Amino acid sequence: KDRTDWLQQVSRPNPVVHLQDSYFPERSQTVRQLSEVAEDNAIFVADASDITTVAAHCIDLKRSRRLITLRETGAMGYALPLAIGIKLAAPEIPLYLLTGDRSPLMTIAELATLKELTIKGLIKNKFGIMFFDDAGFGKVRHSPHNGKPSCTDFAFSPDFSLLLSGFGIKNERIES
């Protein structure tokens, strides 16, 4: 698919993108495209979900790029506050947060922190967030237990675009 508009969006200051995407190959393609346009010194933070695996395989860690993740620990929700802390410590370095649709629910209040820090000028350049929405705990779903898939499909997923707008955070919703 042509994602020219999306690539232009994530190259702008402070992009926040919410993806409705339940296909692993689509995620891989999307993360590869982000990797192609991201700066050579970018920091990528991946939350505890199957996006961690996608990021590890699809982000080109050339030059001084870094991928920060708690691989295999299952510590959901750590990435948003971690990314904010990294951005405060390294304000000039572009940062991209990749997360699923359930991890951010554990630290949703940090969106208020992000907005406050942005208003106060403490976070002022590139801080991108990508929410991958698969209406469930994707990493658990793709890891069957005793030969059976886990009960991780949800009938409801929050409207992250509406939620982000409620915090005054500019965002764009992309559905594949």
N, CA and C of each residue as an Amber inpcrd file, in Angstrom:
protein
   528
   0.8290000  -1.1830000   0.0000000   0.0000000   0.0000000   0.0000000
   0.8700000   1.2420000   0.0000000   0.3650000   2.2780000  -0.6330000
   1.0750000   3.5480000  -0.6350000   0.7910000   4.2700000   0.6760000
   1.8150000   4.5310000   1.4330000   1.6640000   5.1980000   2.7260000
   2.3890000   6.5520000   2.7350000   2.4350000   7.1840000   1.5770000
   3.1360000   8.4570000   1.4450000   2.6150000   9.4910000   2.4390000
   1.2870000   9.6260000   2.5460000   0.7130000  10.6020000   3.4790000
   1.1210000  10.2990000   4.9120000   1.0770000   9.0030000   5.2700000
   1.4440000   8.6150000   6.6290000   2.9200000   8.9000000   6.8860000
   3.7890000   8.5950000   5.9050000   5.2170000   8.8440000   6.0830000
   5.4960000  10.3330000   6.2650000   4.7640000  11.1710000   5.5420000
   4.9190000  12.6130000   5.7240000   4.4630000  13.0290000   7.1140000
   3.3810000  12.4160000   7.6170000   2.8550000  12.7490000   8.9460000
   3.8770000  12.4210000  10.0310000   4.4880000  11.2270000   9.9740000
   5.4050000  10.8500000  11.0440000   6.7240000  11.5860000  10.9750000
   6.9970000  12.2620000   9.8570000   8.2290000  13.0320000   9.7740000
   8.0510000  14.4540000  10.3080000   6.8180000  14.8300000  10.6540000
   6.5440000  16.1440000  11.2410000   6.8420000  16.1180000  12.7390000
   7.0280000  17.2800000  13.3540000   7.2340000  17.2910000  14.8030000
   6.0300000  16.7210000  15.5470000   6.3160000  15.9240000  16.5560000
   5.3120000  15.3600000  17.4660000   4.1630000  14.6060000  16.7810000
   4.4760000  13.6720000  15.8750000   3.3720000  12.9090000  15.2900000
   2.8520000  11.8620000  16.2650000   1.5560000  11.6750000  16.3010000
   0.9460000  10.5850000  17.0530000   0.0270000   9.8750000  16.0790000
   0.2570000   8.6040000  15.8850000  -0.4980000   7.8490000  14.8980000
  -1.1390000   6.6490000  15.5720000  -2.4130000   6.4270000  15.3030000
  -3.1440000   5.2720000  15.8410000  -3.4670000   4.3550000  14.6750000
  -2.9910000   3.1210000  14.7160000  -3.2170000   2.1830000  13.6260000
  -4.2370000   1.1260000  14.0060000  -5.2120000   0.9160000  13.1550000
  -6.1590000  -0.1840000  13.2980000  -5.6190000  -1.2780000  12.3960000
  -4.9360000  -2.2670000  12.9620000  -4.1960000  -3.2140000  12.1580000
  -4.0910000  -4.5400000  12.8870000  -4.6650000  -5.5770000  12.3440000
  -4.6030000  -6.8660000  13.0210000  -3.7500000  -7.8720000  12.2640000
  -2.9910000  -7.4310000  11.2980000  -2.1830000  -8.3370000  10.4910000
  -0.7060000  -8.1110000  10.7490000  -0.0460000  -9.1520000  11.1970000
   1.3810000  -9.0630000  11.5080000   2.2020000  -8.5590000  10.3170000
   1.9470000  -9.0600000   9.0700000   2.7230000  -8.5350000   7.9330000
   2.5300000  -7.0380000   7.7320000   1.3290000  -6.5460000   7.9680000
   1.0810000  -5.1070000   7.8430000   1.9040000  -4.3300000   8.8650000
   1.9620000  -4.8540000  10.0820000   2.7580000  -4.1850000  11.1170000
   4.2150000  -4.1290000  10.7040000   4.7080000  -5.2470000  10.1980000
   6.1060000  -5.2930000   9.7700000   6.3740000  -4.2550000   8.6960000
   5.4910000  -4.1670000   7.7210000   5.6520000  -3.1970000   6.6440000
   5.6180000  -1.7720000   7.1940000   4.6950000  -1.5050000   8.0860000
   4.5580000  -0.1730000   8.6680000   5.8110000   0.2190000   9.4440000
   6.3280000  -0.6930000  10.2600000   7.5200000  -0.3900000  11.0600000
   8.7400000  -0.2480000  10.1490000   8.8310000  -1.0580000   9.1050000
   9.9440000  -0.8980000   8.1530000   9.8920000   0.4810000   7.5000000
   8.6800000   0.9270000   7.1420000   8.5470000   2.2450000   6.5220000
   8.9450000   3.3560000   7.4980000   8.5690000   3.2160000   8.7510000
   9.0120000   4.1850000   9.7530000  10.5340000   4.1800000   9.8380000
  11.1240000   2.9940000   9.8620000  12.5770000   2.8670000   9.9370000
  13.2670000   3.5500000   8.7570000  12.6470000   3.4670000   7.5850000
  13.2330000   4.0890000   6.3880000  13.2880000   5.6050000   6.4800000
  12.2980000   6.2200000   7.1290000  12.2480000   7.6880000   7.1650000
  12.7660000   8.2820000   8.4730000  12.9500000   7.4620000   9.4900000
  13.4130000   7.9790000  10.7860000  14.8620000   8.4500000  10.6900000
  15.1810000   9.3790000  11.5330000  16.5180000   9.9510000  11.5620000
  17.5500000   8.8990000  11.9870000  18.7960000   9.1300000  11.5820000
  19.8750000   8.1780000  11.8900000  20.1720000   8.0610000  13.3820000
  19.7880000   9.0610000  14.1580000  20.0550000   9.0230000  15.6000000
  18.8030000   8.7430000  16.4280000  17.7300000   8.2940000  15.7760000
  16.4440000   8.1050000  16.4540000  16.5130000   7.0240000  17.5340000
  15.6960000   7.2250000  18.5430000  15.4940000   6.2220000  19.5880000
  14.1020000   5.6430000  19.3820000  14.0060000   4.3240000  19.3930000
  12.7280000   3.6300000  19.2870000  12.4760000   2.9320000  20.6130000
  11.2940000   3.0990000  21.1640000  10.8890000   2.4150000  22.3900000
   9.7090000   1.5270000  22.0280000   9.8190000   0.2280000  22.3300000
   8.7380000  -0.7120000  22.0220000   8.1680000  -1.2640000  23.3220000
   6.8560000  -1.1690000  23.4580000   6.1740000  -1.6540000  24.6520000
   6.0440000  -3.1710000  24.6020000   5.5920000  -3.7510000  25.7050000
   5.4280000  -5.2050000  25.8030000   4.2130000  -5.6360000  25.0010000
   4.4370000  -6.0880000  23.7910000   3.3970000  -6.6420000  22.9290000
   4.1340000  -7.2900000  21.7720000   3.3900000  -7.8110000  20.8110000
   4.0870000  -8.4090000  19.6740000   4.7900000  -7.3540000  18.8330000
   4.5190000  -6.0740000  19.0890000   5.2420000  -5.0140000  18.3910000
   6.7280000  -5.0220000  18.7750000   7.0650000  -5.5650000  19.9400000
   8.4690000  -5.6950000  20.3420000   9.2170000  -6.5600000  19.3470000
   8.6210000  -7.6930000  18.9830000   9.2450000  -8.5950000  18.0210000
   9.3340000  -7.9430000  16.6530000   8.2640000  -7.2870000  16.2390000
   8.2600000  -6.6010000  14.9490000   9.3630000  -5.5470000  14.9180000
   9.4620000  -4.7470000  15.9640000  10.4760000  -3.6930000  16.0270000
  11.8870000  -4.2720000  15.9490000  12.1210000  -5.3510000  16.6930000
  13.4500000  -5.9630000  16.7100000  13.8520000  -6.4730000  15.3270000
  12.8840000  -6.8980000  14.5440000  13.1800000  -7.4450000  13.2240000
  13.1480000  -6.4140000  12.1030000  12.4290000  -5.3250000  12.3020000
  12.1750000  -4.4130000  11.1840000  12.8500000  -3.0530000  11.2840000
  13.3560000  -2.6950000  12.4420000  14.0200000  -1.3900000  12.5630000
  15.5030000  -1.5680000  12.2600000  15.9690000  -0.7880000  11.3150000
  17.3780000  -0.7970000  10.9480000  18.1300000   0.0540000  11.9760000
  18.9190000  -0.6110000  12.8110000  19.6420000   0.1040000  13.8720000
  20.9890000   0.6110000  13.3570000  20.9290000   1.3620000  12.2770000
  22.1340000   1.9250000  11.6820000  22.6540000   3.0990000  12.4990000
  23.8970000   3.3440000  12.3490000  24.5780000   4.4610000  12.9740000
  24.2990000   4.5260000  14.4740000  23.7170000   5.6080000  14.9330000
  23.5350000   5.7500000  16.3860000  22.1050000   5.5060000  16.8350000
  21.3060000   4.8100000  16.0390000  19.9390000   4.4810000  16.4490000
  19.9430000   3.4880000  17.6040000  18.8690000   3.5630000  18.4100000
  18.7390000   2.6270000  19.5300000  17.3010000   2.1180000  19.6020000
  17.1640000   0.8540000  19.9880000  15.8660000   0.2580000  20.2670000
  15.8670000  -0.1310000  21.7290000  14.9230000   0.4160000  22.4880000
  14.8340000   0.1400000  23.9190000  13.5380000  -0.5980000  24.1850000
  13.6480000  -1.7620000  24.7960000  12.4810000  -2.5750000  25.0980000
  12.8040000  -3.5250000  26.2360000  11.7970000  -3.9490000  26.9510000
  11.9530000  -4.9690000  27.9900000  11.4820000  -6.2890000  27.3950000
  12.2680000  -6.8270000  26.5400000  11.8960000  -8.0310000  25.7910000
  11.6520000  -9.2110000  26.7230000  10.5240000  -9.8650000  26.5120000
  10.1530000 -11.1040000  27.1940000   9.8090000 -10.9670000  28.6690000
   9.7240000  -9.7590000  29.2090000   9.3730000  -9.6430000  30.6220000
   7.8750000  -9.4800000  30.8340000   7.1690000  -9.0680000  29.8130000
   5.7300000  -8.9000000  29.9220000   5.3010000  -7.7300000  30.7780000
   6.1700000  -6.7700000  30.9840000   5.8640000  -5.6140000  31.8300000
   5.0710000  -4.5970000  31.0310000   3.7900000  -4.8540000  30.8600000
   2.9580000  -3.9830000  30.0380000   2.8040000  -2.5870000  30.6350000
   2.8290000  -1.5990000  29.7470000   2.5660000  -0.2380000  30.1440000
   3.7860000   0.5810000  30.5140000   4.9450000  -0.0160000  30.4950000
   6.1430000   0.7170000  30.9180000   6.6190000   1.7200000  29.8810000
   6.2820000   1.5090000  28.6150000   6.9430000   2.2490000  27.5380000
   6.5970000   3.7340000  27.4870000   5.3530000   4.1130000  27.7550000
   4.9970000   5.5380000  27.6830000   5.7540000   6.3520000  28.7280000
   5.7310000   5.9820000  30.0150000   6.5290000   6.7570000  30.9650000
   8.0340000   6.6680000  30.6900000   8.4980000   5.5180000  30.2120000
   9.9150000   5.3860000  29.8700000  10.2850000   6.3370000  28.7390000
   9.4520000   6.3870000  27.7000000   9.7290000   7.2610000  26.5660000
   9.7470000   8.7360000  26.9910000   8.8380000   9.1150000  27.8730000
   8.8230000  10.4960000  28.3740000  10.1260000  10.8000000  29.1120000
  10.5610000   9.8760000  29.9570000  11.8180000  10.0660000  30.6820000
  13.0140000  10.1590000  29.7570000  13.0550000   9.3040000  28.7390000
  14.1560000   9.3500000  27.7710000  14.1510000  10.6830000  27.0380000
  12.9680000  11.1420000  26.6640000  12.8710000  12.4050000  25.9270000
  13.3160000  13.5810000  26.7840000  13.0170000  13.5490000  28.0800000
  13.4910000  14.6130000  28.9710000  15.0130000  14.5840000  29.1020000
  15.5760000  13.3700000  29.1230000  17.0310000  13.2340000  29.2620000
  17.7700000  13.5620000  27.9690000  17.1160000  13.3340000  26.8340000
  17.7430000  13.5760000  25.5290000  16.7570000  14.3330000  24.6330000
  16.4980000  15.6010000  24.9580000  15.4190000  16.3410000  24.2780000
  15.6190000  16.5570000  22.7840000  16.8330000  16.5740000  22.3160000
  17.0770000  16.8530000  20.9000000  17.0320000  15.6090000  20.0270000
  16.9860000  14.4270000  20.6180000  17.0030000  13.1870000  19.8390000
  15.5740000  12.7680000  19.5100000  15.2910000  12.4960000  18.2300000
  13.9450000  12.0460000  17.8510000  13.6120000  10.7150000  18.5290000
  12.3790000  10.5830000  18.9910000  11.9620000   9.3710000  19.6860000
  10.6380000   8.8850000  19.1160000  10.5470000   7.5730000  18.9110000
   9.3230000   6.9470000  18.4090000   8.9230000   5.8360000  19.3680000
   7.7100000   5.9290000  19.8840000   7.1560000   4.9150000  20.7750000
   6.2120000   4.0240000  19.9820000   6.4310000   2.7150000  20.0410000
   5.5810000   1.7280000  19.3750000   4.8920000   0.9210000  20.4600000
   3.5630000   0.8900000  20.4150000   2.8450000   0.1920000  21.4770000
   1.5720000  -0.4430000  20.9440000   1.0830000  -1.4210000  21.6670000
  -0.1770000  -2.0610000  21.3230000  -1.3450000  -1.2420000  21.8250000
  -2.5070000  -1.8610000  21.8970000  -3.7100000  -1.1400000  22.3100000
  -4.0560000  -1.3670000  23.7760000  -3.3950000  -2.2560000  24.4670000
  -3.7280000  -2.5280000  25.8660000  -2.6750000  -1.9780000  26.8280000
  -1.4090000  -1.9950000  26.4460000  -0.3570000  -1.4810000  27.3300000
  -0.5790000  -0.0390000  27.7670000  -0.9450000   0.8760000  26.8530000
  -1.1220000   2.2660000  27.2700000  -2.2470000   2.4560000  28.2770000
  -3.2050000   1.5240000  28.3050000  -4.3030000   1.6540000  29.2600000
  -3.8150000   1.5420000  30.6960000  -2.6560000   0.9500000  30.8910000
  -2.1150000   0.7790000  32.2370000  -1.4400000   2.0420000  32.7550000
  -1.0820000   2.9390000  31.8480000  -0.4160000   4.1860000  32.2560000
  -0.9990000   5.3750000  31.4970000  -2.2970000   5.3440000  31.2560000
  -2.9530000   6.3620000  30.4420000  -2.7760000   7.7770000  31.0060000
  -2.6320000   7.8840000  32.3060000  -2.4530000   9.2080000  32.9210000
  -1.1760000   9.8880000  32.4240000  -0.2460000   9.1140000  31.9140000
   1.0010000   9.7010000  31.4170000   0.7710000  10.5680000  30.1800000
  -0.3680000  10.3950000  29.5180000  -0.6810000  11.3020000  28.4080000
  -0.8560000  12.7290000  28.9220000  -1.4130000  12.8700000  30.1200000
  -1.5250000  14.1990000  30.7380000  -0.1350000  14.7550000  31.0470000
   0.7470000  13.8870000  31.5200000   2.1250000  14.3060000  31.7900000
   2.7970000  14.7680000  30.5010000   2.6210000  13.9940000  29.4390000
   3.2050000  14.3530000  28.1490000   2.7000000  15.7140000  27.6820000
   1.4060000  15.9420000  27.7910000   0.8320000  17.2180000  27.3670000
   1.3660000  18.3730000  28.2160000   1.4170000  18.1920000  29.5410000
   1.9480000  19.2400000  30.4320000   3.3910000  19.5840000  30.0790000
   4.2190000  18.5650000  29.8640000   5.6300000  18.8010000  29.5390000
   5.7770000  19.4890000  28.1880000   4.8730000  19.1850000  27.2570000
   4.8960000  19.8360000  25.9530000   4.4970000  21.3090000  26.0890000
   3.4540000  21.5690000  26.8560000   3.0060000  22.9560000  27.0790000
   4.1200000  23.7730000  27.7290000   4.8190000  23.1770000  28.6880000
   5.8870000  23.8790000  29.4050000   7.1790000  23.9780000  28.5930000
   7.1860000  23.3930000  27.3890000   8.3530000  23.4770000  26.5210000
   9.4640000  22.4920000  26.8600000   9.2020000  21.5630000  27.7570000
  10.2310000  20.5860000  28.1170000  10.3320000  19.4660000  27.0930000
   9.2600000  19.2210000  26.3910000   9.2790000  18.3020000  25.2470000
   8.8000000  19.1230000  24.0660000   9.7300000  19.4340000  23.1590000
   9.3400000  20.3490000  22.0880000   9.6650000  19.8640000  20.6920000
  10.4120000  18.8090000  20.5470000  10.5730000  18.3280000  19.1810000
  10.2920000  16.8440000  19.1110000  10.5310000  16.2450000  18.0540000
   9.9920000  14.9580000  17.6320000   9.8210000  13.8960000  18.7210000
   8.5470000  13.6260000  19.0380000   8.1320000  12.5610000  19.9580000
   6.9190000  11.9070000  19.3000000   7.1310000  10.7960000  18.6280000
   6.0550000  10.1280000  17.9090000   5.5610000   8.9040000  18.6550000
   4.2560000   8.6940000  18.6420000   3.6600000   7.5170000  19.2760000
   2.8250000   6.8000000  18.2330000   3.0110000   5.4920000  18.1170000
   2.1900000   4.6770000  17.2310000   1.4720000   3.6350000  18.0740000
   0.1430000   3.6900000  18.0590000  -0.6830000   2.6860000  18.7360000
  -1.1080000   1.6540000  17.6870000  -0.7790000   0.3950000  17.9070000
  -1.2330000  -0.6780000  17.0270000  -2.4210000  -1.3500000  17.7040000
  -3.5850000  -1.2060000  17.1090000  -4.8220000  -1.6770000  17.7160000
  -5.2380000  -3.0080000  17.0960000  -5.1740000  -4.0790000  17.8870000
  -5.6480000  -5.3760000  17.4080000  -6.7520000  -5.9390000  18.3010000
  -7.3380000  -5.0730000  19.1310000  -8.4480000  -5.4350000  20.0140000
  -8.1210000  -6.6380000  20.8910000  -6.9400000  -6.6360000  21.4480000
  -6.5870000  -7.7370000  22.3480000  -5.1190000  -7.7230000  22.7200000
  -4.7580000  -8.6550000  23.5330000  -3.3630000  -8.8310000  23.9270000
  -2.6890000  -9.6840000  22.8510000  -2.1980000  -9.0270000  21.8010000
  -1.6850000  -9.7230000  20.6290000  -0.5890000 -10.7230000  20.9150000
   0.3400000 -10.3690000  21.7840000   1.4460000 -11.2780000  22.0710000
   0.9350000 -12.5560000  22.7300000  -0.0470000 -12.4230000  23.6060000
  -0.6340000 -13.5970000  24.2600000  -1.4540000 -14.3880000  23.2460000
  -2.2100000 -13.6710000  22.4170000  -3.0480000 -14.3210000  21.4180000
  -2.2220000 -15.1980000  20.4870000  -1.0400000 -14.7410000  20.1130000
  -0.2030000 -15.4860000  19.1780000   0.6550000 -16.5420000  19.8660000
   0.4780000 -16.7390000  21.1540000   1.2100000 -17.7590000  21.9080000
   0.2030000 -18.7260000  22.5230000  -0.2410000 -19.7440000  21.7640000
  -1.2530000 -20.6600000  22.2980000  -0.7510000 -21.4210000  23.5240000
  -1.6650000 -21.6500000  24.4460000  -1.3520000 -22.3970000  25.6660000
  -2.0110000 -23.7650000  25.5630000  -1.2170000 -24.8040000  25.7450000
  -1.7100000 -26.1740000  25.6250000  -2.3830000 -26.4150000  24.2770000
  -1.8350000 -25.8080000  23.2280000  -2.3730000 -26.0130000  21.8980000
  -3.6160000 -25.2190000  21.5800000  -4.1040000 -24.4040000  22.5070000
  -5.3140000 -23.6170000  22.3050000  -4.9800000 -22.1290000  22.4130000
  -5.6030000 -21.3200000  21.5610000  -5.3530000 -19.8830000  21.7060000
  -5.9400000 -19.3490000  23.0100000  -5.3030000 -18.3400000  23.5500000
  -5.7760000 -17.7140000  24.7890000  -6.9970000 -16.8460000  24.5280000
  -7.7560000 -16.6000000  25.5560000  -8.9460000 -15.7450000  25.4530000
  -8.5290000 -14.2900000  25.5580000  -8.0850000 -13.7320000  24.4630000
  -7.6000000 -12.3580000  24.5000000  -8.2290000 -11.4770000  23.4350000
  -9.2860000 -11.9300000  22.8220000  -9.9740000 -11.0970000  21.8430000
 -11.0430000 -10.2780000  22.5550000 -11.0160000  -8.9860000  22.3410000
 -11.9610000  -8.1000000  22.9910000 -12.9370000  -7.5400000  21.9690000
 -14.1590000  -7.3800000  22.3640000 -15.1840000  -6.8220000  21.4850000
 -15.0660000  -5.3010000  21.4120000 -14.3020000  -4.7290000  22.3120000
 -14.2040000  -3.2780000  22.4020000 -12.7400000  -2.8690000  22.4690000
 -12.4390000  -1.8150000  21.7840000 -11.1160000  -1.2070000  21.8890000
 -11.3370000   0.3020000  21.9850000 -10.6210000   0.9740000  22.8700000
 -10.8260000   2.4210000  23.0140000 -10.5410000   3.1620000  21.7150000
 -11.1860000   4.2670000  21.5420000 -10.9140000   5.1410000  20.4130000
  -9.7350000   6.0280000  20.8310000  -8.5310000   5.5680000  20.4930000
  -7.3380000   6.2960000  20.9300000  -7.2520000   7.6790000  20.3060000
  -7.7610000   7.8260000  19.1000000  -7.7460000   9.1360000  18.4690000
  -8.5840000  10.1220000  19.2810000  -9.7650000   9.6930000  19.7060000
 -10.6270000  10.5320000  20.5390000  -9.9790000  10.7920000  21.9020000
  -9.3850000   9.7620000  22.4700000  -8.7180000   9.8960000  23.7650000
  -7.5670000  10.9050000  23.6890000  -6.7280000  10.7730000  22.6590000
  -5.6130000  11.7070000  22.4900000  -6.1180000  13.1270000  22.2800000
  -7.1700000  13.2610000  21.4940000  -7.7620000  14.5940000  21.2730000
  -8.2560000  15.1860000  22.5850000  -8.7980000  14.3340000  23.4550000
  -9.2580000  14.7890000  24.7690000  -8.1290000  15.3580000  25.6200000
  -6.9130000  14.8710000  25.3990000  -5.7430000  15.4000000  26.0980000
  -5.1190000  16.5680000  25.3400000  -5.7230000  16.9470000  24.2110000
  -5.1840000  18.0450000  23.4060000  -3.9470000  17.6490000  22.6310000
  -3.8100000  16.3640000  22.3370000  -2.6520000  15.8640000  21.6020000
  -3.0650000  15.6260000  20.1550000  -2.4030000  16.3100000  19.2360000
  -2.6990000  16.1470000  17.8140000  -2.3770000  14.7190000  17.4010000
  -3.2520000  14.1420000  16.5780000  -3.0490000  12.7570000  16.1630000
  -3.7380000  12.5110000  14.8390000  -3.4300000  11.3780000  14.2710000
  -4.0450000  10.9530000  13.0230000  -4.3560000   9.4710000  13.1300000
  -5.5310000   9.0940000  12.7130000  -5.9430000   7.6890000  12.7390000
  -5.7530000   7.1050000  11.3370000  -5.0910000   5.9680000  11.2750000
  -4.8740000   5.2830000  10.0130000  -5.4410000   3.8910000  10.1360000
  -6.2860000   3.5150000   9.2070000  -6.8500000   2.1600000   9.2160000
  -6.3790000   1.4450000   7.9660000  -5.9890000   0.1920000   8.1660000
  -5.5110000  -0.5550000   7.0020000  -6.5390000  -1.5710000   6.5720000
